Amino acid sequence: MLKSLCFLAVGIGIVLANGNRAQAQVAVTIGEPPVCPYGYYEVPPYNCAPDGYYGPEWFSGGVFIGAGPWFHGPDHFYGHVDHHLDYRKGYHGPTPARGERPAEHRAEFHGQAMHDPHGHEAPRGRR
């Protein structure tokens, strides 16, 4: 092992002596929420959620009002979600593309759980 470390040190020394230096880059992007007809899942990668994932509390006048890190609504907000349409629970069905328009006739909502805007389940007994 000591022999390997010596070869590594000599190799690094040669690279530095030749002036070859690797440059590190770090990029941080903070962007707008994705434009999704029914909102987006409230956890990374924030993909568009399918019609029926969120209950009516997440919408105002038919417009999705928030989930994920972009939602700055009321404190202690909890809204109904349908776990059958959650990819973290095994859903592999269709999801709309970003920028797609909502369907004209929406399906009836059947939520089984309540989440806060960051995907956390509501405290036990909360409805």
C-alpha angles and dihedrals in degrees: 000000000000089000090053092051091051092052089048091051092049091048092051090047091053092049092049092046091053091053094242106144127173115228120219121213130191122190125189119188123189110184145167122285114271115265103243126162095226099025128260135276109275095233133062132315083035095213119175114280120227124251107278099030094102126049126229093272089074093060136065118195090345092305119117108243105189161327134146125037092321095066113099098165131131120332114255092020114167124178133185120259133183109234091197087072096047117110089207087062095048104276111153100166130117123303125188122255120248110274093020117139122244119259115263094233112041124204121249111267121242109181123185102181144028124234134184116231091274099054098262116142117246116258114273113280095021114131 
